[in-house]
Structures are given as structure tokens and as C-alpha cells.
Amino acid sequence: MNPREDIEAIFRAAISRVDPLPMIEHAVGVEHRQYGKMLVVHTGVKEECFELFPYGRIFAVGMGKASARMAAGLERSLGKQLSGGIVAVKEGHSEKLEHVRIIEAGHPVPDFRSLKAAEMFLDLGNTLGTTLTPHDLVIVLVSGGGSAILCAPAEGLSLEDKAETTSLLLASGATINEINCVRKHISRVKGGRLAAAFSPARVLALVLSDVVGDDLDVIASGPTVPDPTSFNDAYDIIMKYRLEKKLAVSVVDHLKRGICGQVPDTPKPGDVVFSRTKTLLMGNNRLALIAAESETLRRGYSCLILSSRITGEAREAALIYLGIGKDIFSAGMPLKRPACVIAGGETTVTLRGKGKGGRNQEMALAFLSALGHSPKDGENLLFLSAGTDGSDGPTDAAGAIVDLELYKRACDAGLNPDAALADNDSYTFFSTAGGHIKTGPTNTNVCDVQVLLVT
């Protein structure tokens, strides 16, 4: 038993299970059935069928970190039956595609390429060199990151306004649900508006969830589904995080005009635009955790999947994992050693310092700091926190792996975990001390994974 080797293998098993290429390739296909030619989608829960009209075509569009790899799976399953398409991805997350064009764009803050991609999507017929008809089917490949990667500011707002709003929300500690609520109300593509842009074609959206709870209206800001939130909700979030005076006047004014009914709200449940639109969930964090559990058991550990819905401040969540690990070591509860606790979700970081990092590195650093201050019953703990997309915050690391040995080595080298945590400078700390997990872009995205080993 090699704990360091085991913990990395468990994490990689989680990523492998939610690889969008084989997932989409095996789930989607064209079949001839009693009632004619059908596009068949197996979601893992049920089978969905969509009639393909004799003169209709199938196009693919996508947005998000995983959309290029999802498109690769669709090309394998449909081959020449796919008439073309376009996907927008985070820079560095491309794939080699034959029928679908790729545009790289900014993330987590949108850039001019994000705007260009959105404009091409909003005018999809001209982008593809054709005219969409009611017989056509547009398959929309949706994954995390799509909110930034596809960016079309609302009338009267600029790209800079949207980028600044995103940056301030990310730094405030707002949840992804709250961030995307605001994004939807300052956009021309989010909150169901993209589905309307593809009319008169039919729309089938296949979704890979990076959102805790898998709310379809939150993933990539719900471009193809009804939006249950309002301008009032968006403005309340701005006030909750005291951003009213920090945001551009144009953004605050736009939200206020929306509240007064001077700006149309996002399409709601029951809107006619959704009568020809279907959205299906294809993969999520839970699938990744189940795969990690299988690898854990194969390696001889007892295992508990704690939850796929871990949220809150990253540094606070770290203390919960540490407490569980110490209970397992000292009392054999809730598992006997050797044991593994697996969880997932998406925590937040409220920026207090000027350092560099991400929520997973911050969680690992907080775990390490607390472990170093209270090492009793912690000698046999190994903790990993990492993003399934391979990037944690604005860094090239997916996350980090920590234990008491790393703490001692860091202190001997003159590093101060507490000071790094206070400055939100986890990336610099682990770059010097060691402990980083660097997978490169995985071209998938289903939130984060935490793995705690107790030997």
C-alpha cells in the first residue's frame, strides 16, 4: 500500500469516469426504429428519442471547458450525419475536430474572444453558412465555464462591464448560483436566451454539470432552460456582497431598470421558446465520486462517499475533513483503517490578501496549517483537493496533496503556512514547498474532488 500513489490514482479514476468523449460517444446515436430515423440518447437514467426529419440536419454548438471533448464524442457517434457546428472553449482546452469549428476564449473572466463567440452563436445560421429550418436539430453541448466563455453583454453594457462584474463577484465569496444569477441578467445569451436565438430549429442540450445539485438553470448560466430568477434576485446579490458602489454605474442601472420592467426579464417556465427545446443531464460530480470509490475499494481501503454537495468557505471545509480523519485514526469512526473518505462539490474563497491560488489549493493549505498546529492523531493522514478540470483558480495546478511530512518540510525551509493562508497565496506556497497536483487541462469539468486517506 502506497498512500501517495493511491490518492492520485483515486483522483484520476474520478476524472476518467467523466471524460466527455467516451461518455457522449456511447450515449448518443442514430437508429432506425418503427417510426423512422431517430436520434437516441441514453442518459444513464432513461432513454430519450428525437425524430430526425428527412430533410433535416444535425448541427453541434457548445460552450464550456468540456465542450470540445463533448463535440469529439459526438463526431465519433454521428460521423458524417453531423452537418457542422461551432464550440467555444477555455484557452488550451481544444480537441482535434473534423466537422466542428473551435473558438478559444477567456475564463474565468470573459475577453473579446468570448464576445466574438457569443455573436457567432446568436447568428448561428450565418455562422454556419446556411438558414436554420424547423426540420433541423441543434445539439447544444453545455459544460462548466460556459458563462465566461460565451459572453454577450446586454444592451447598453460593455465587455469590460461584464468582466469587472465577474471579477468582483468571484472575489466576494459569492456562490456559483449567485454569480450566474447576476450574469444572466446582464446578458443576451444566458438564462434561456440562446434557445430562442436558434429558432426555428429544434434544440437538444446535453449537459455536463459543474454545479452542486446539478441545477440546469445554473450550469453555464442556463442558456437553454427557463430562468426562475429575476432582476430583483440579481440586485439582492449585489447588495448582499456590498458591490453596488464597486460595480460600473451602467450595470447597477441596468439591474434597476429591469426591476422596474423597463428591460425584459429572462424567459420563464412555460415560455413558448421551450416547447421545441429539451435539456438532458449527462454527467456530474456524483458519477466521478462513484468511480473514485471503486478504485479505493480495489486498493484495499474501506470507503465512505461523504457528499457531492460540499460548499461554503474552503478553509472552513478543510477543518471538517481534518476532524473526520482524526476520528478515523483514533477511534475507528466512521470507518476502520485503512480508510478513505471521498467528497465533492464547490467551495468558495473570500479574498483577503493579494496572493495567487484557487479554492482547492486554499483548502489543502488550510488543512495543512491546522494539521501542523495540532499534529496529534494526524501522522497518518493524507489529504487531496483538486478540480476535475485540471485548473484551480487562475493557475496551472488542479489542486494539492498535503500531509504532516509536507508541513515539517515547509517549516524547515522557512515557509509559513499561516502567512500564506492569510494572503490567499496557496499557489506560491505549494510551488516552493511541493504538493501541487498538475494534470494539465482534462477537458472535463464536474466540480471538485476531495480525497482523505487514513492509514
N, C-alpha and C positions, 0 to 999 in steps of 0.2 A: 504494500500500500504506500503510494507516494502522494501525500495530500496536495502538494503544489501541482503536480501533473494531473491529479484527479479533478481539482477545482476548475482548471482551464478546460479539461475535456468535457465536464458537465456543462459549462457555459457554451462551448462550441456546439454541443448536441442541441442545445436550445435554439441557437441561431440556425442550424442546419434544418430543423423541422419547419421553420417558417421561411425557407428560401422560396421566393415568389415564383421562380422559373418552373421547378417541378410541380409546385402547388397549382399554378394556373394550367400548365400543360396537361396534368392528369384530371383536372376538374372540368375543363371546357372542351367541347367537341361538337361536331355536326353529325347528325344521324338522320336516316330516312325512316320515318315511322308511319303509322297508319294514316295520319292526317297530313303527311307531307314532310318536307325537309325542315328539320328543327335544329336550333342551337340548344344544346343540353348542358346545364351547369349543375355539378354536384358540389354542394356547399359543405358536405360533411354531416349536415343535419337532414337535408332533404334534396330532392332533385327538382330543378326548375327548367321548364322548356319554353322556347320562344320560336314562334313561326318565322321562317325565312321566306319572304315573298319571291316569286320567280325572277323579277327584275330588280330586286333589292340588292344592296351591297352592305358589307360589314366594314366599318371604319373603327380604328382604335385611337383614343386620345387618353392621355394620362398626366397626372401631376403628383409629385412627391418623390421622396428618396428611393422608393422601391418601384416606381412606375416603369422604368426602362427594363428592369428584370421581369416585371409582370408582362410587359409587352413581348419580351423574348419568349416567355412561356406561351403567350397567345399565338405568336408566329409559329411555334412548333406544333401547336394543336390545330390551327386553322390553315396554315400553309398559304397556298395561292387563293384560298377563299377570302383572305383578308385583303381588302382593296386599298389599304393605305392608312396613314394616320400620323399623329404627332404626339410626343410626350415631352414634358418639361421636368427636369430632374435637378437635384443639387449638383453643383460642380464636382466632378470626379466620380459620379455615380452612374456613368454611362454603360451601355452594353452595345455589342455589335448587332445591329438590326438590319433586315433586308427590306421590309415594307414600310417601316415606321420611322419617321424623322425624329431626331432628338435635339432638344434645346437645353443647354445647361443654364442655371440661374442661381441667384443668391439665396443663402439660407444661413442663419435663421432670420436675417434681415433682408428684405427684398431689394433688388437692384434693377437697373434699366433693362436687364435681360428678362426679369420677372414680368415687367410691364409689356415687353415685346411678346412674350409667350402668351400672356392673357389676351392681348389684342388679336393674336392669331386664332386663339380658341373662340373668341367672341364672333369672329368672322370665318368660321370653320369651312364653309363651302368654298369661299375664295382661296383660303389657305390650301385646300386640297385640290383646287383647280376644277371644281365641279359645282353642282347645285344639289343640296340635300333634298330628298323626297320623302313622303310618308312611308315608302317601302324600305327605306334604308334603316340600318341599325347602327347606332354609335355605341361602342363599348367603352365606357369610361373607367380607367384604372386609377383608383384613388388610394393614396397612402400618406403617411405622416410626412410633414414638411411641405405639403401642397399649399398651405396657407401663404407661406412666404414665396414659394417658387412661382406661384401663379398670382399675380398682383395687378389689379385694375382699380385704381382709386375711384371713388365716387365723384360725381360731377362737382367741380369746384375745389377738389383736393389734388395735391401733387404726390408724386412718388416719395419725395422727401418727407411729406407729412405722414404717409403710411409707415415709412421706415422708422421715423422718430417715434411714432406711436408704438410700434412693435418693440423697439429697444427699451422704451420706458416701462412697458408692461412686463417684459422679460426680467428687468432689474427690480421690479417692485415686489416680486414674490407671488404674483397672480397665477392662478392655475391655468392650465391649457384651455379649460372650458371658458374661463373668464376672458382670456386673451382672444380666443376665437369669436366670442360673442361680440366684442368690440370690433374685431376685424370684419365680421360680416356686415356691420352697419356703416362701414366706410368703404365698401367695395361694390363693384359691378359684376363680380363673378361668384362670390361666396353666398352662403345661405340660400341655395336653391336656384340662384340666378343663372348658373351655367346651363342647367337643364332647359331653361327657357330659350337660351341662345341657340340650342341645337334643333329647335323646331323647324320644320315639321317632322324630322326624323324621330324614330323611337330611340329611347335611351336605356341602356343596361349598365349600371355601375357595379363594378366588382371592387370590394373594399378590403384593404389590409389595415387593421386597426392599430394605431399608436396611442389610443386614448383609454384611460382607465374607465371600465364599464362599457366600452365599445359603443358609445352614443354616436349614431351615424351622422347626426347634425353637427357634431364637433370635429370629427375626423376631417382634416384639411378644410375645416370650416364649412363642411356640408354642402358642396357645390351642386349636388343633385337631389337633395332631400329638403322637405319643408323645414322652416326655421321656427322653433317655438319661442325664441327670444325676441325682444323688442328694443326699440331705441331707448326706452326707459331703463331696461336692464343694462344696456351698454353704458349709459350715463351713470347709473348707480355704481358700476365697477370703477369708472374713472374717479368718482368721488370717494369710494371705499379706500383706494390706494393714494388718495390726495394728489392726483395727477392733473387736476383741472388747470392749474396755473403753470404747469410744466409743458403741457401739450400745445401744439400750434393752435392759435385762435380759430383758424379755419375748421379744425377737427371738432373742437368743442361747439362751435356754431352749427356745424352740420348735424351733430347729435341733437342739439336743442331744436333745430328746425324739424328734425324727424319726429321728436316728441310732440311738436305742435301740429304734425300732419302735413307740413309743407314739403316733405320728402317722402316718397313711397317707401313703406317698410318692405322687408324681405317677404317672399311668398310663403304663406302659411299652409298648414294641413288642410286639404280639401281644394286647394287651388287647382284649376284645370290643367296647369302645366305638368302636374304629376300624374295625370291619367295615362300617359304613354311613357312613364318612367318607372323603372324597377331598380332597386338598390339591394345588393346582397353582400353580407359579411363573409369573407373567405378565410381570414386568418387573424389571430390575436395573440396576446401575451399568454393566455391560458394554454394554448397549444404548445408554446415554447417551454413552459414550465413542466408540462406532462412529459415532454421529450427529455428534459433535464432529469426528471425523476427516474425515468427508465435507465438512463446512463448511470445515475447514482446507485441504484439497486444492483446494476450489473457489476459495479465496482466494489460491492460488499458493504455498503453503508445502509443503516436504517434511514428512512427519509420521511420528511413532512413537507408538503406544499402548504406554506403558511397562508398566502393570499396572492391574487393577481391584481390587487387594488390598493397597494401601499401608496399613500400620498402624504402631504404635509412637508414640513421643513426637513431637508436631507440630513442635517446634523442631529435633529431630534430622533429621526427614524433609526439612525445608527446606534443610539443608546438602547433601543428596544432589541436590536439584534445582539448586541453585546450581553444584555441581561439574559436573553434566551440561551446564548452559548454558555454562559457561566452556570446556569441551572442544569443544562445537559451534562456539563463536565462534573459538577459537584454532587448532583442529586439524581441524575438519570431521568430528568423530566424536561420536556415531554417525550424524549427519546433516549434509548440506551446507546452508548458509544460502541463503535464509531458511528457518528450520526451526521446527517446533512439536513439543513433547513433551506428551502428554496422559496423565493418570493419574487414578485414583480410589481410593476406599477410605474408611477412617475411622480417623483417628489419635486419640490421647488427649492430655490435658493434666493434668499433676500440679500442683495448685495450690500455689504457694509464697508468693504475695503476696495482696493484698486487692483487686486491681483487677477490672475487668469485661472480658469478652471471650468468645471461643469458640475451638475448635481451628483453624478456618480463618484467623481473624484472627491468632492466635498464630503459625501457620506463616508467614503473609505477613510479620509483623513480624520473625520470626527470620531469614527470607530477607533482608529489608531491612537488618537490623542487620549481618549477615555481609557483605553486598554493600558496605555503606558502609565497613567496616573493611578490605575487600580489593577495591577497585574495578577492579583490573587485569583486562581481558578481560570486564568486566561492563557496559560502556557501552551495549550493545545488547540487554540482557536485560529482558524484561517478564514478570512472574510473577503469576498469579491463583490463589487458592484460595478456594473457596466451597461452601456447602452447597446441594444441589439443592432443599431445601425452602424456601429463602429466609430461613432464620433460623439464625444461628450462636451457639450458647450462649443465654444469656438476653438477647439483643439483637435489634434490628430490622435488623441487617445480615446479608447472606448470607456475606460474607467481605470480601476486599480485593484490590486490584491494586497492585503496587509496582514501582518501578524506581529507578535511581540518581538521577534527577531529583527524585523524591519525597524521597529521603534528604537531598539537599542542601537542598531547600526546608524540610524539617522542622528540620534543624540551624540554618539561618538564622533560623528562627522561635523558636529557643531550646528546641526539643523534644529529648529524649534517648531514642532508640530502646532503648538498653540498659537504662535505668532502667525504662521502660515494660514491657519484656520480663521483667525481674526481678520486677515487681509483678503480672505477668499482667494488664496494663492496656492491652491492644491496642485495645479499643473506644474508650477516651478518646483514645489517641494518634491513631488514624485519623480520629476525629471532628474533631480540631483540624488535623491535617496534610493531610487529604484522603486519598483512596484507597479509601474504602468502596464496596462493591457493595451496593445496596439494591434488591431486586426486589419486596419485599413477599411475602406467602405465595404460593407457587407451587402449593400443593395437590398436590404430589407429593413423593416422598422416596426417593431411591436412593443414599444416602451423599453423599460429597463429590466434587468435581472439581477437579483442578489442571491449569492450562494454562501452559506455559512457551514464550514466543516468543523467538527469537534472529534478529535481522535483520542 
